[in-house]
Amino acid sequence: MTDLNPQAKQMADESMVRNLDAQARAIWPQEAPLIRRYALPSDARILDAGCGTGEIASRLAELFPQSHVLGIDIVDHHLDLARARYEGLAARLTFEHQSVFELSACDCSFDLTVCRHVLHSIPHPDRVIAGLVRVTRPGGYLHLIPEDYGMLHFQRGALDPRDFWHQVAASFGEATGTDLFMGRNIFGILAAMRLENLSVDYVVVDTVRVPRETFAAILEAWRDGYSESIGQLTPITRESAVAYFNQMIANVRDPHGYAVWMVPVVSAQVPLAKSE
Ligand SMILES: C[S@@+](CC[C@H](N)C(=O)[O-])C[C@H]1O[C@@H](n2cnc3c(N)ncnc32)[C@H](O)[C@@H]1O
């Protein structure tokens, strides 16, 4: 049977809490204007599927002050942290233990369904997307961040980071039954589902737009959370993975260095007449 949560250990690790904090600080300033584009009712019902520590569910609740936001995840520690951190928003922001593979919401429950940094980490993303479409109302929106590990670029040093990402993305994905190139592959999945108004935008996490320390914090968290499994699942050893990450972190911290992570933000609208 396929492991539906092949990154369970990494997702629950303390490094993921740091990572989600840094990623939100890096990405949200460019992402919020993309979310404001949607024609949402003022009292929008919003689902954040795979919400982690609630970084974005809370930002959504703040962005839409009359909305109701539900964050779901399967890591109880993340959910507890989210409930504690955003207690002040509890009247409109709730967190539930629920899998994206078994959404309990009724059909057409949400005006906006968000799923960030999840679809590349699980098998059968098409099944999950079908569930997200089911719970979104006709005319409502999907807002997705499907990561793509061919969209990270660093300067060459003693090591060439191109070799690292090339090896890791292919081997890690194969070993875990996941697609680490979801960013480019999701368009076809959404188009085949006959969703409408598909758009692909990019948040540019680079050393010009994002503080170097924030970008470095993402890489440090990846190093701390993933080097061991990279050593187990890919031809790159744990020690080598650490060396690659350390070089990339130095590249980002170098005041004359340049590096970029292109983060695809993909959106689609559920047709007014949903087809079977
Ligand atoms: C990289 S984090 C992203 C968190 C959040 N979306 C954000 O952008 O800050 C991925 C999250 O997906 C969750 N996840 C993985 N598989 C899941 C599943 N089957 N159902 C619900 N959440 C899941 C993990 O527990 C983790 O918290």
The ligand as an ORCA input file, in Angstrom:
! r2SCAN-3c Opt
* xyz 0 1
  C       5.092     22.078      4.370
  S       3.729     22.084      5.431
  C       2.778     23.469      4.852
  C       1.904     24.073      5.914
  C       1.017     25.243      5.480
  N       0.189     24.907      4.356
  C       1.827     26.466      5.164
  O       1.903     26.828      3.986
  O       2.401     27.076      6.086
  C       2.760     20.729      4.882
  C       1.687     20.349      5.867
  O       0.838     19.375      5.253
  C       0.442     18.472      6.248
  N      -0.057     17.229      5.647
  C       0.635     16.242      5.054
  N      -0.192     15.250      4.676
  C      -1.438     15.627      5.073
  C      -2.720     15.035      4.988
  N      -2.906     13.840      4.416
  N      -3.774     15.709      5.465
  C      -3.618     16.923      6.066
  N      -2.426     17.541      6.175
  C      -1.351     16.900      5.689
  C       1.695     18.278      7.084
  O       1.400     17.737      8.345
  C       2.242     19.703      7.139
  O       1.786     20.395      8.264
*
